[in-house]
Amino acid sequence: MPRILLTLALLMSLPAAAQTERHQLPVPGMDPPKPVPGAPTPRKPGGVKGITEPDDPEHPMPAARDFHDPRYHLSLHVPAGWNFERRDGVLSNFGVDVRTTKRTLDVRGVASINFNPYPVSTFSGATIYYSVMPKATAASCAAQATTAPLTPQNDVRIGGLPFKHGRDEHGHVCIESRDEVFTALQGRSCLRFDLVVNTFCSQTSGAMEISKDQLADVQGRLGKILGSLTVEGR
């Protein structure tokens, strides 16, 4: 049986609750309570890996690691299964991936997932960019997350810093890029984080459109990386 037909057959056999359940988009600083350490992760009844639950590798590589930027005195935790580079253009291209970037931004860290948790969906990648604009003001920093085409969202507090939050979704035939932008002024420098999820169009590929649950899971992974932010002195 072709892969797409098999996927559709599996979906039709799932319990109705598993198909209709939806989760609120995770936002750093506003995450739900964390599970008790050591407690088993609950699974949906009748769940299918790669569809209703992620199909993660058993031993993702590379191993988890901590990134530290000594110049701006901050750290992030990068989970296992995510590639990391300290410069742009190796894993991806900031100027291509993010349409609201500015020439004055210095990309200082990029983490990208190196496996596909939903291989039969239209998911194509998830990347977090950490960049800094030196010699910034409160107004110029806030504008990076609130000026069109970005849609302003609620402010959040991460790592002891108040962040402005904006959202940009765009594409040609369908939504192909979803960018959650967070900016905060630290001294005279503007810290910026772009949480990008890329997808392709199901109309021409035959793949399943990424579901709200699947998208929330991927965005939650990006949010967890940003949520690990620690800033010295905060």
Secondary structure by P-SEA (a helix, b strand, c coil): ccaaaaaaaaaaaccccccccccccccccccccccccccccccccccccccccccccccccccbbbbbccccbbbbbbcccbbbbcccccccccccccccccccccccbbbbbcccccccccccbbbbbbbbbccccaaaaaaaaccccbbbcbbbbcccbbbbbbbbbbbcccccbbbbbbbbbcccbbbbbbbbbbbbbccccccccccaaaaaaaaaaaaaaaaacccccc
